[in-house]
């Protein structure tokens, strides 16, 4: 397995008790929702594997697995728009991680504050 493959773990591994709770995609990933810790604003969705989650938990900076680049990336290392972790929670199914962060700058790759301000989709109201 190459160092940049989703299952790679070059250092210490994720706590086995946490790893046992994860329900991963066939690629070994779980969805990771970043939320502003003090306002509840949903900022973005990224993907983590065991190693990205371990790095997030141990460094206090969000680390994701880039499916397109096939490598790890720490949010803010190139843009300066860092996510400083305040808390991490796993959902009831074990397939989504909620990372509450203090976002510096925009969370979206477009530079916007959130990835979810491209407009609401129409739906009937009752």
N, C-alpha and C positions, 0 to 999 in steps of 0.2 A: 504494500500500500504506500503510495507516495506521500510526502509530508503535507501536501496540499489537498489530499483527498478528504472528503467529509468525515470519514471514520478515523483519521490519523490522530494520534495523541502523543506528541513528542516528549512531553513532560509527565508530571504526575497526572493521574486520571481523575475524572469526576468522582466524587463521593459515591460509592456503590449504592447507598441507600437512595440517593437522588436519581442515579442512573436507572435503578430498578423501577422507578415511578414513571419514567418517560415512555410515551407511546410515539414512536418515530415513524416518519414516512419511509417508504422503501429505500430512499436515499440516505436515511439516517438522520433526518432533520425534524425539528419541531418549530412551529411558528412562534415568533417572539414579538409581542406587541410592546412598543415603547409609549409610555404615558407620562405626561408632566406630573410630577408628584404632588404639587400643591394646588393645581387647578383641575386636574382630571382630564385635561385635554389629551386626546389620542393623537400621537405624533406620527407614528409609522409602524409598518410591519416589516420585520426582517426574519431571517432564518438562522437557527443555531443548531449545531450538533453538540455532542457531549463536550468536546474540547472548547468550543466557543462559549458554552455555558460555564464551564470550569473557569475559563479566563475571565468572564464577566464577574463571576462570584469572587474571584481572588484578587482582581485588580481594581474593581470598582468602576471600570469603564466598559461600556457595551461593546462586545466583540460579536461579530456576525460571520456567517459563512456566506460568501457571495456565490450564488449559483451560476451566474454568468461568467465571472472571472475564475471560479473554482479556487478561491483562496480566502483566508481569513482577513477581515478588516475591522479595525477598531474605529468606531464612529468618531469622527473629528480629527483623525491623524493627518489627513490631507486637507480637509476643508476648514479645520479649526472649530467646527460646529459639534462640539463634544457632548456626550451624554454621560453625566456623572450619576452612578447608580445610587438610589436611596433605598430600594427594596426590590426583592424578586419573589414572585409567587408562581406556583404551578396550578393550572386549572384542575377541575375535578376529574377530567378524563386523562390528564397527563400528556396532552398533545399540544398545549399552548402555554407559553411562559409570558407572564405579565411583568415587565420591568418598569418600575417607577423611577424616573430619572429627573435630574435637573438639567434641562436642555440649554446649551449655549448656542445661540444662533439658530439657523434653520435646521430642521430634522430631515427635510426632503432633499433629494439629490438636485432638485431644481433651485434650491435655496430658500424655498418657502418654509414657514414655521412648521407646518404639518403637511403630510402627504395627502390629507383628506380635505383640502380646500379647493379642489377642482370643480366643485359644484355638486349640489344635491341632485339625485336622480328623481324624476317625477314618479309619484305614486298616488293612488286615490286616497283622499282623506275621508274619514267617517264621522 
